[in-house]
Amino acid sequence: MKAKQVRPAQKLLAVAVSGIAWGMAFAAPAQAAQEPQAAPEQNNAVPEVVVTAQRTVSTASRTPVAMSVVSGEQLRQIGADNPASLGARLPNVHIDQAFSGLRVTIRGISNNDTTDKGDPSAAFMLDGVYIARPAGQTANFLDVDRIEVLRGPQGTLYGRNTTAGLVNVISNAPTNRLEGRVALEAGTYGNRKLEGVVNVPVNDALALRAAVSTRKQDPFLKNGQGTGLRPGMDRDDRDARLSAKLALGGDATLLLRYDHSEVSDNNDRFVPDTNFYTGVASGAPAWRDGSTDERLTNRFRPANIAPVQGMQERRARGLSADLSWNLGPATVYYLGAHRELDQRMVNNYYYRISPAIALGVINNHAGANAQDSHELRIATNGSAALSAQGGLYYFTEESDTAYAFQGLRAVGLPPYYAFPLRTEAKSRAVFGQLGWRLRDDLRLSAGARRTLDHKWRVGSTDFQQGPVFNPATDRRLLNAADLATSRTTWRLGAEFDLAPGTLVYLSRATGYKAGAFNDGCVAGTSALGIPCPAAAAVTPEFLYYQPEALRAWEAGLKSRLLGGRLTVNAAAFDYDYTNLQLTGNAIVAGAPRLLTRNAGAARSRGIELDGELRVGSGGRLTYGATLLDARYVTYMATPAVSWAGHRLDRAPSHVFTLGYQQRLAVAGGQLGAGVFARASGEYQIAVPSQLLSYRVPSHTSTDATLSWAPAGGNWSVLARVRNIEDKVRPSIIDSFGMTTPTAPRTAELRFDLRF
């Protein structure tokens, strides 16, 4: 069966795309766009940051979108070397590492389906390349130039699955300078890390850059089961990247990147929810007091099966080509990439089958994923009143996965319960955006994107007596689905220079997240030689869920005051979501399945404020405040229970941050000290399918750093402590009660040598 949903809204798209040629004609002839340069720091002013958030080069203070930029140097200072360690520094953002992959929540909007059929609500990109699978988004940061985090729908220029926003990790490109860096790091929990970077200009046309990193860390979790097995939340990572930048004449540049990542650790990253809550069995979880050691100790002893050693072997690699060709009136860009992800895991689940009963379930997982993406874009150059950009996008993905579960005999299942599946997806899009400078201080923009998505899957649910399917003794149910959806997303914007250093903007935008399907089949279909009789079938309404859609208003202000020593960024937004996709576990045809449904409507409204103040000759104060009201408007958690008015997950009503860094000349060098504190209001993590709502109480978390570098030297040392309070909280709670904790207090000492 093929289900389609088409909502044409193509007039704005036609205007935007057809305007590209007009914009080229009116662009200043033979005058290439001059890239703005980050201004040197003068009079202790906050330096400008160059970004590409709107697919053109500009400074962050002149980009009309709510965004945060974290530089590579800041990442090294705070010790954020993977996505999950970054979220606490960003307004209205949570980035959490679950055993199944990364989960990004922006302004209360998230996603719980990390399988090969699910899509995120916030896109994750590496050097502009969309990475589809959450398990492939967890690689460590390596030789990063900056990370741009855009809040709000970015559907026009970046495409589907950006309803909440996006995270774009941008690597350093090769330069024409011979240089390098080596860093050593050691700390608590047996943390040890080695990384190195070298940049070599081969000649005037070619430069090469290589970066490598290896890291190991002992587990955060503790084994209280009495089995002697090594617990999870450890690390054993290896990452490498090789880049080549080639000048093709005077007008074209080709940047090639190959990255490779390997992980060998224990992916049992969870403890029972009862480590944090009482009252779960009665359906009313209540936060309970407990020490950090108690929270991080897994004492669950399953009566039905003996645990085994958990493990994970994950390998990710990607090759990308980034070409820019300046034609005078316009520049042509091409970005193409091929990425692969292989993963093998063994997990020991805490698997609650009723409010008072939990089983031990062993999950074996093997998966292979490959994706290809191509984007061809053209953008006008020059300083004409009319500017334009537009292009074509093509994406394909193939996933082969196999899940097998042992230990579910207590619910009437055989010794092995397995899911061999193959999923394929294809996405095509055409997009365009126009900018019109009405006056020197007033600019308008309009853009649209038409996206066509097609996703299909074939596989089965197998009830097996042994680890390999035996047709003589085992039973197999068909999983087959085929869904095509399409949508036009658009954006209208206006920006005004209120003063020489102050920009105000207003935007109206839409977002789109593709639809997909659940396990099962529709009566009368067949695949892989497996029929779908009526007795085993599900209805189309159960099998398919529709795209998630968003309409958003946003107003913002960006200002540089006191001669550039004070920056103020403020944004107010109002979102209306329809068909919000929520995922949980349910019993279907007598077996537990992962089920996604459209939840109805939700609304998210809020205010964000952040900025920086330079104090004296070496002081830097950063501040932030967010207010958020993100709730379901209509949502039936069960046919009889409405959750209208309930808060969305990870959406605290308020968060305040304050940081201060000071640099002083001491003993022939420069001494630096810094502290950063985050105070969060309470929020919830809900499991609607179980009618459970877990309250995470208000809390604070504080980090501190101390560094020293000799004057004129090429080396430095840095000490840091994170989570000084040594308090942990749940970051993920799934339908079975498996809870992933946050990290405890850690301390590290780092040595950097540059040459």
C-alpha positions in Angstrom: 0.0 0.0 0.0 1.2 3.5 -0.7 -0.3 6.4 1.3 0.2 10.0 0.1 -0.3 13.4 1.6 0.2 16.3 -0.7 -0.6 19.9 0.3 0.5 22.2 -2.6 1.5 25.7 -1.6 3.8 26.4 -4.5 3.2 30.1 -5.4 5.9 31.4 -2.9 8.3 28.7 -4.1 7.8 29.7 -7.7 8.4 33.4 -6.9 11.6 32.5 -4.9 13.2 30.2 -7.5 12.3 32.3 -10.6 13.7 35.4 -8.8 17.2 33.9 -8.8 17.9 34.9 -12.4 16.5 38.4 -11.8 18.7 38.7 -8.7 21.7 37.7 -10.8 20.9 40.3 -13.4 20.8 43.1 -10.9 23.8 41.9 -8.9 26.9 44.1 -9.2 28.6 42.8 -12.3 31.9 41.1 -11.9 32.0 42.0 -8.2 32.4 38.9 -6.0 30.9 38.9 -2.5 33.5 39.9 0.0 33.4 37.6 3.0 33.1 39.6 6.2 36.0 39.1 8.5 35.8 38.7 12.2 36.9 42.1 13.6 40.0 42.1 15.7 39.5 42.6 19.4 39.9 46.3 20.2 39.3 48.1 23.4 38.3 44.8 25.0 35.3 44.6 22.6 33.5 41.3 22.1 34.9 40.1 18.8 32.5 39.5 15.9 31.9 35.9 14.9 31.6 34.9 11.2 28.9 32.3 10.6 27.1 30.7 7.6 23.7 30.1 9.3 21.7 31.5 6.4 23.9 29.8 3.8 25.7 33.1 3.2 28.7 34.4 5.0 27.9 37.0 7.7 28.5 37.9 11.3 26.4 36.4 14.0 25.3 39.9 15.1 23.9 40.6 11.6 22.2 37.2 11.1 18.4 37.5 11.7 17.9 34.1 13.4 18.1 32.9 17.0 21.4 31.1 17.2 24.3 30.2 19.4 27.9 29.8 18.2 30.5 27.9 20.1 34.1 28.1 18.9 36.6 25.2 18.9 38.7 27.0 21.5 35.6 27.3 23.8 35.0 23.6 23.3 38.5 22.8 24.5 38.2 25.2 27.5 34.9 23.7 28.8 35.8 20.1 27.9 32.9 19.5 25.5 34.2 16.9 23.1 30.9 15.3 22.1 27.4 16.6 21.4 25.9 15.4 24.7 28.3 17.6 26.7 27.3 20.8 24.9 23.6 21.2 25.6 23.9 22.8 29.0 25.7 25.8 27.5 22.9 26.6 25.0 19.6 28.5 25.5 16.5 26.2 25.4 18.5 23.2 24.2 18.9 19.7 25.6 21.3 17.3 23.9 21.2 13.8 25.5 23.1 10.6 24.8 20.8 7.5 25.0 22.0 4.0 24.3 20.2 4.2 21.0 21.7 7.5 19.8 21.6 11.2 20.2 18.4 13.1 21.2 18.2 16.8 20.5 15.5 18.9 22.2 15.1 22.6 21.2 12.4 24.7 22.7 10.6 21.7 24.1 10.4 19.8 20.7 12.2 16.4 20.6 11.9 12.9 19.2 11.9 9.5 20.8 12.2 7.1 17.8 15.8 6.5 17.1 15.2 3.5 14.9 15.9 3.3 11.2 12.3 4.4 10.4 12.3 7.4 12.7 13.5 11.0 12.0 14.7 13.7 14.4 12.8 17.0 14.9 16.1 18.8 15.0 18.7 18.1 12.3 22.3 17.3 13.1 24.9 18.2 10.5 28.6 17.7 10.0 30.1 20.4 7.7 26.7 21.0 6.3 26.0 17.3 5.6 22.8 16.0 7.2 23.4 12.8 9.3 20.1 10.9 9.5 20.7 8.2 12.2 21.0 9.3 15.8 23.6 6.6 16.4 25.8 8.3 13.7 25.5 11.7 15.4 27.4 10.7 18.5 31.0 10.9 17.2 33.4 13.1 19.1 34.2 16.7 18.1 37.5 16.7 16.2 39.4 19.8 15.1 36.3 21.9 15.2 36.2 25.5 14.0 32.8 26.3 15.4 29.4 24.8 16.1 26.3 26.7 15.0 23.1 25.9 16.8 20.0 27.4 15.1 16.8 27.5 17.1 13.5 27.5 15.3 12.3 26.0 11.9 14.9 26.1 9.2 12.9 24.3 6.5 13.6 26.7 3.6 17.4 26.5 3.4 18.1 23.2 5.3 15.0 21.1 4.6 12.8 18.6 6.4 13.4 17.4 9.9 14.4 20.9 11.1 11.2 21.9 12.7 12.9 22.5 16.1 16.2 23.7 14.6 19.6 22.3 13.8 23.1 21.7 15.1 25.9 22.2 12.5 29.4 21.1 13.5 31.9 22.9 11.2 35.4 21.5 11.0 38.6 23.5 10.4 39.6 23.5 6.7 43.2 23.3 5.5 45.0 26.7 5.4 48.2 28.0 3.7 50.1 27.9 7.0 52.3 25.1 8.3 51.1 24.4 11.8 50.0 21.8 14.3 48.8 21.0 17.7 49.2 18.1 20.2 47.1 17.7 23.4 47.2 15.3 26.3 44.4 15.0 28.9 44.0 12.9 32.0 41.4 13.0 34.7 39.0 11.2 37.0 37.3 7.9 36.1 40.5 6.9 34.3 40.0 9.5 31.7 42.9 9.7 29.2 42.9 11.4 25.9 45.4 12.1 23.1 44.7 14.3 20.1 46.8 15.9 17.4 46.4 18.1 14.3 48.8 19.0 11.5 48.2 21.4 8.6 50.6 21.3 5.6 50.5 23.7 2.6 51.8 21.5 -0.2 51.9 24.3 -2.7 50.0 27.4 -3.7 47.1 25.3 -4.9 46.9 22.5 -2.4 46.8 22.3 1.4 46.3 19.2 3.6 45.1 18.9 7.2 44.9 15.8 9.3 43.4 15.3 12.8 43.3 12.3 15.1 42.0 11.6 18.6 41.8 8.7 21.0 40.1 8.6 24.3 39.4 6.1 27.1 37.3 6.4 30.2 36.3 4.0 32.9 32.5 3.5 33.5 30.4 6.1 35.4 28.0 3.4 36.4 28.6 0.8 39.1 27.6 -2.8 39.1 25.5 -3.7 42.1 24.1 -6.9 40.6 26.8 -9.1 42.0 27.7 -10.5 38.5 31.2 -9.0 38.1 30.3 -7.7 34.7 31.7 -4.4 33.6 29.0 -1.6 33.7 28.3 1.1 31.1 28.9 4.8 30.5 32.5 4.1 29.7 34.4 5.3 26.6 36.9 3.8 24.1 36.8 6.1 21.1 39.1 6.7 18.1 38.5 9.4 15.5 40.4 10.7 12.5 39.8 13.2 9.7 41.9 14.0 6.5 41.0 17.1 4.6 42.4 18.5 1.3 41.7 22.0 -0.1 42.4 22.5 -3.8 42.3 25.8 -5.7 41.0 25.2 -9.2 42.3 28.3 -10.9 41.5 31.7 -9.3 37.7 31.2 -9.1 37.0 27.7 -7.8 37.8 25.8 -4.7 37.3 22.1 -3.9 37.3 20.9 -0.3 37.5 17.1 0.3 37.0 15.6 3.7 37.2 12.0 4.9 36.3 11.2 8.5 36.5 7.9 10.4 35.2 7.1 13.9 35.3 3.9 15.9 33.8 3.1 19.3 34.3 0.0 21.5 32.5 0.3 24.8 29.6 -1.0 26.9 26.3 0.5 25.8 24.5 -0.5 29.0 24.1 3.2 29.8 21.0 2.9 32.0 19.7 2.1 35.5 16.1 1.5 36.7 13.9 4.5 37.1 13.5 3.5 40.8 17.1 4.8 41.3 15.5 8.2 41.1 11.8 7.8 41.9 9.4 6.1 44.3 5.7 5.4 43.4 6.4 4.1 39.9 4.4 0.9 40.6 1.4 3.0 41.6 1.6 5.2 38.4 2.7 8.3 40.3 6.5 8.7 40.2 7.9 10.9 43.0 11.4 12.2 43.2 13.4 10.6 46.0 16.5 11.6 47.8 19.7 9.6 47.1 23.4 10.0 46.8 25.2 10.1 43.4 26.7 6.6 44.1 23.2 5.2 44.7 21.9 6.8 41.5 24.7 5.4 39.4 24.5 1.8 40.8 22.5 -0.8 39.0 21.2 -3.2 41.6 18.5 -4.8 39.5 18.8 -8.6 39.6 16.5 -10.2 37.0 14.8 -13.4 38.1 14.1 -14.6 34.6 17.6 -14.5 32.9 21.2 -14.1 33.7 22.8 -10.8 32.5 25.7 -11.0 30.0 28.5 -8.6 29.3 27.1 -5.6 27.4 29.1 -4.2 24.5 29.1 -1.9 21.5 31.2 -1.8 18.4 30.4 1.2 16.2 32.2 2.4 13.1 31.2 5.5 11.1 32.9 7.0 8.1 32.1 9.7 5.6 33.5 11.2 2.4 32.3 14.7 1.3 33.1 17.1 -1.5 32.4 20.8 -1.1 32.9 22.8 -4.3 32.5 26.6 -4.8 32.9 28.3 -8.2 32.7 32.1 -8.5 31.2 33.1 -11.8 31.2 36.8 -11.1 27.5 37.7 -10.7 26.9 34.5 -8.8 28.7 31.6 -7.1 27.8 27.9 -7.7 28.0 25.5 -4.8 28.0 21.8 -4.7 28.0 19.6 -1.6 28.0 15.9 -1.9 28.6 13.2 0.6 28.5 9.4 1.2 28.3 8.1 4.8 28.2 4.7 6.3 27.5 3.4 9.8 27.9 -0.1 11.1 26.9 -1.1 14.6 26.8 -4.2 16.8 25.5 -4.1 20.3 24.5 -6.4 23.2 22.4 -4.7 25.9 20.9 -5.9 29.2 17.5 -4.2 29.4 15.6 -3.3 32.5 12.2 -4.2 31.0 9.1 -3.4 33.1 6.1 -5.4 31.8 3.7 -4.1 34.5 3.8 -1.4 37.2 5.2 -3.9 39.7 7.1 -6.4 37.6 10.4 -5.9 35.6 12.2 -8.5 33.6 15.8 -8.8 32.4 15.9 -8.8 28.6 19.0 -9.3 26.5 19.0 -7.4 23.3 21.3 -8.2 20.4 21.5 -5.6 17.6 23.3 -5.5 14.3 22.9 -2.7 11.8 24.3 -1.2 8.6 23.3 2.1 7.3 24.4 4.0 4.2 23.3 7.5 3.0 24.1 9.7 0.1 23.3 13.4 -0.3 23.8 15.9 -3.0 23.0 19.6 -3.1 23.5 22.0 -5.9 23.0 25.7 -5.0 23.6 29.0 -6.7 23.8 32.4 -4.9 24.2 35.9 -6.2 27.3 38.0 -5.4 27.7 41.7 -5.0 25.8 44.4 -3.1 22.8 44.9 -5.3 19.4 45.6 -3.7 18.2 42.2 -4.7 19.9 39.0 -3.8 18.9 35.4 -4.4 19.9 31.8 -3.8 18.3 28.6 -4.7 19.0 25.0 -5.6 18.2 21.3 -5.7 18.7 18.6 -3.0 18.7 14.8 -3.2 19.0 12.3 -0.3 18.9 8.5 -0.1 19.3 6.2 2.8 19.4 2.4 3.2 19.4 0.6 6.5 19.6 -3.1 7.3 19.0 -4.0 10.9 18.3 -7.0 13.0 17.1 -6.9 16.6 16.8 -10.0 18.8 15.4 -10.2 22.3 15.7 -13.0 24.9 14.0 -13.2 28.2 10.3 -12.5 27.3 8.9 -15.9 28.1 7.0 -14.4 31.1 4.8 -12.5 28.6 4.1 -15.6 26.5 6.8 -15.1 23.9 9.3 -17.8 22.8 13.0 -17.8 23.7 13.9 -15.5 20.9 11.8 -12.5 19.6 13.5 -10.9 16.5 13.1 -8.1 14.0 15.1 -8.4 10.7 14.3 -5.3 8.7 15.3 -3.3 5.7 14.3 0.3 5.4 14.9 2.7 2.5 14.2 6.4 2.2 14.5 9.0 -0.5 14.0 12.8 -0.3 14.1 15.4 -3.1 13.7 19.1 -2.8 13.9 22.4 -4.7 14.3 25.6 -2.8 14.9 29.3 -3.2 15.2 32.5 -1.2 15.1 36.2 -2.2 16.4 39.1 -0.2 15.4 42.7 -1.0 17.1 45.8 0.5 14.3 48.4 0.4 16.6 50.9 2.2 20.0 50.7 3.7 18.4 50.0 7.1 15.4 47.8 6.0 15.6 44.4 4.3 12.9 41.8 3.4 13.3 38.2 2.6 11.1 35.4 1.3 11.9 31.7 0.7 10.3 28.4 0.1 11.2 24.7 -0.3 9.2 21.9 -1.9 10.1 18.5 -0.4 9.1 15.1 -1.7 9.7 12.2 0.7 9.3 8.4 0.1 10.1 5.8 2.7 9.5 2.1 2.6 10.3 -1.0 4.6 10.2 -4.8 4.4 10.9 -7.2 7.2 9.3 -9.4 9.8 8.6 -10.1 13.4 9.9 -13.5 14.2 8.9 -15.8 17.1 11.9 -18.2 17.3 12.9 -21.2 19.4 16.6 -20.6 18.7 18.9 -17.8 17.6 18.3 -18.7 13.9 14.9 -18.7 12.3 13.6 -22.3 11.6 10.6 -22.5 9.3 9.6 -25.8 10.8 9.2 -24.6 14.3 9.1 -20.8 14.2 6.4 -18.2 13.3 6.9 -15.1 11.2 4.7 -12.0 10.8 5.2 -9.5 8.0 6.3 -5.9 8.5 5.8 -4.0 5.3 4.9 -0.3 4.6 5.3 2.2 1.9 4.6 5.9 2.5 5.1 9.0 0.3 4.6 12.5 1.8 5.3 16.0 0.5 5.2 19.5 1.8 6.1 23.1 0.9 7.7 25.0 3.7 8.3 28.7 3.6 9.7 31.7 5.4 9.0 35.4 5.3 11.3 37.8 7.1 12.0 41.5 7.8 15.0 43.1 9.5 15.6 46.7 10.4 18.7 48.5 11.7 17.3 50.2 14.7 20.7 51.8 15.4 24.2 51.3 14.0 24.9 48.4 16.3 21.3 47.1 16.8 19.4 44.8 14.5 15.7 43.8 15.0 14.0 41.1 13.0 10.6 39.4 12.5 9.9 36.1 10.8 7.0 33.9 10.0 8.0 30.3 9.0 6.8 26.8 8.7 8.5 23.4 9.4 8.0 19.9 8.3 9.0 16.5 9.6 8.4 13.5 7.4 5.8 10.9 8.2 6.6 7.1 8.5 5.2 3.9 9.8 5.0 1.4 12.7 5.5 -2.4 12.7 2.9 -4.5 11.0 1.2 -4.9 7.6 -2.2 -4.2 5.9 -4.4 -7.2 5.1 -3.8 -8.6 1.7 -0.3 -7.4 1.2 2.8 -9.7 1.0 6.5 -9.4 0.8 9.6 -11.7 1.2 7.2 -14.6 0.6 5.3 -13.7 3.8 1.5 -13.1 3.4 -0.4 -10.7 5.6 -3.7 -12.4 6.5 -6.5 -10.4 8.1 -5.9 -12.1 11.5 -2.4 -10.7 11.7 -3.0 -7.3 9.9 -3.3 -3.8 11.3 -5.3 -0.9 10.0 -3.7 1.7 7.8 -4.5 4.3 10.5 -2.4 2.2 12.9 0.4 1.4 10.5 1.1 5.0 9.2 1.6 8.3 11.0 1.6 11.6 9.2 4.1 14.4 8.9 4.7 16.7 11.8 4.0 20.4 10.9 4.9 23.7 12.5 3.9 27.3 12.1 6.1 29.8 13.9 6.4 33.5 14.7 9.6 34.9 15.9 10.9 38.4 16.8 14.4 39.2 17.8 17.0 41.8 18.6 20.8 41.7 18.4 22.7 44.6 19.7 26.3 45.7 20.4 26.6 48.4 23.0 29.2 50.3 25.0 31.6 50.4 22.1 31.1 46.7 21.4 31.9 45.6 25.0 28.3 44.5 25.6 26.3 42.2 23.4 22.5 41.6 23.8 20.6 38.9 21.9 16.9 38.6 22.6 14.2 36.5 20.9 10.5 35.9 21.5 8.7 33.0 19.7 5.3 31.4 19.4 4.9 28.0 17.8 1.9 25.9 16.8 2.6 22.3 16.2 0.2 19.8 14.6 0.5 16.0 14.3 3.3 16.0 16.8 4.9 12.5 16.6 5.3 10.7 19.9 6.8 7.2 20.4 6.3 4.6 23.1 5.9 0.9 23.5 2.6 -0.9 23.2 1.4 -4.5 23.0 0.3 -5.3 19.4 -0.8 -8.8 18.3 0.4 -10.2 21.7 3.9 -8.8 21.4 5.6 -5.5 22.5 6.2 -3.1 19.7 7.6 0.4 19.3 4.6 2.6 18.4 4.6 6.2 17.1 1.4 8.2 16.9 0.4 11.7 15.9 -0.4 13.4 19.2 -2.6 16.2 18.0 -1.5 19.8 18.7 1.1 21.5 20.9 2.1 25.1 21.5 5.5 26.4 22.5 6.0 30.1 23.5 9.0 31.6 25.1 11.6 34.4 25.5 15.4 34.0 25.3 18.0 36.5 26.4 21.8 36.0 26.3 25.0 38.0 25.7 28.4 38.9 26.9 30.0 41.8 28.7 33.7 42.6 28.7 34.9 43.8 32.1 38.1 45.7 32.6 41.1 44.6 30.6 40.7 40.8 31.0 37.2 40.0 32.3 34.5 38.3 30.3 31.0 37.9 31.8 28.4 35.8 29.9 24.7 35.7 30.9 21.5 34.0 29.7 17.9 33.6 30.7 15.0 31.7 29.0 11.3 31.5 29.8 9.4 28.7 28.1 5.8 27.5 28.1 5.6 24.4 25.9 2.4 22.3 26.3 0.1 19.9 24.6 -3.1 21.7 23.3 -4.9 18.5 22.3 -3.5 15.0 23.0 -5.3 11.8 24.1 -2.6 9.8 25.8 -5.0 6.9 25.8 -8.6 6.7 24.4 -9.9 7.7 27.8 -7.2 10.1 29.1 -6.5 13.6 27.8 -3.1 15.2 28.4 -4.1 18.6 27.1 -2.2 21.2 29.2 0.6 18.8 30.1 4.1 20.2 29.6 6.3 18.8 26.8 9.4 16.9 27.7 12.6 18.7 28.8 10.9 22.1 28.7 11.7 23.9 32.0 9.7 27.1 32.6 13.0 29.0 33.2 16.7 28.6 33.0 19.4 31.1 34.0 23.1 31.0 33.3 26.0 33.1 34.4 29.6 32.8 33.7 32.8 34.8 34.4 36.3 34.5 33.1 39.3 36.5 34.1 42.8 36.7 32.6 45.8 38.1 34.5 49.5 38.5 33.8 51.2 36.3 36.4 54.8 35.0 36.7 55.8 35.8 33.1 52.6 34.3 31.6 48.9 34.6 31.5 46.7 33.0 34.2 43.0 32.4 33.4 40.2 31.4 35.7 36.6 30.9 34.9 33.3 29.7 36.4 30.0 28.9 34.8 26.7 28.2 36.6 23.3 27.0 35.2 20.1 27.1 37.2 17.2 25.2 35.7 13.6 25.1 36.8 11.9 21.8 37.1 10.7 19.9 34.0 9.3 16.5 33.1 10.1 13.4 31.1 6.9 11.6 30.2 6.0 8.1 29.0 2.5 8.8 27.6 1.8 5.2 26.7 2.2 4.2 30.3 0.6 7.4 31.7 3.8 8.1 33.6 5.2 11.6 34.1 8.6 11.9 35.8 9.3 15.3 37.4 13.0 16.4 37.3 13.2 19.0 40.1 14.9 22.4 39.8 18.7 22.2 40.1 22.0 24.0 39.6 25.2 22.8 38.0 28.6 24.6 38.1 31.8 24.2 36.2 35.2 25.8 36.8 38.5 26.2 34.9 42.0 27.3 35.6 44.7 27.8 32.9 48.2 29.1 32.5 50.3 29.9 29.4 53.8 31.4 29.3 54.1 34.7 27.5 55.2 34.1 24.0 55.2 30.4 24.6 53.7 27.6 22.5 52.2 25.5 25.3 49.5 25.8 27.9 48.0 23.9 30.8 44.3 23.8 31.7 42.5 22.3 34.7 38.8 21.9 34.8 36.0 20.6 37.1 32.5 19.9 35.8 29.4 19.4 37.8 31.0 20.6 41.0 27.8 19.8 42.9 28.2 16.1 41.9 24.5 15.7 41.3 23.0 13.5 38.6 19.6 13.5 37.0 17.7 11.4 34.5 18.4 12.6 30.9 16.4 9.8 29.2 13.6 7.5 30.6 12.0 5.1 28.1 8.8 3.1 28.1 10.4 0.2 30.1 11.8 2.4 32.9 15.4 2.3 31.6 16.9 5.6 32.8 20.1 7.2 31.4 21.7 9.4 34.1 23.7 12.6 33.5 27.4 12.5 34.2 28.8 12.9 37.8 31.5 15.3 38.8 34.6 15.0 36.7 38.0 16.7 36.8 40.7 16.8 34.1 44.1 18.3 33.5 45.0 19.2 29.9 48.3 20.0 28.2 48.4 21.7 24.8 51.5 22.1 22.6 51.3 24.2 19.4 53.9 24.4 16.6 
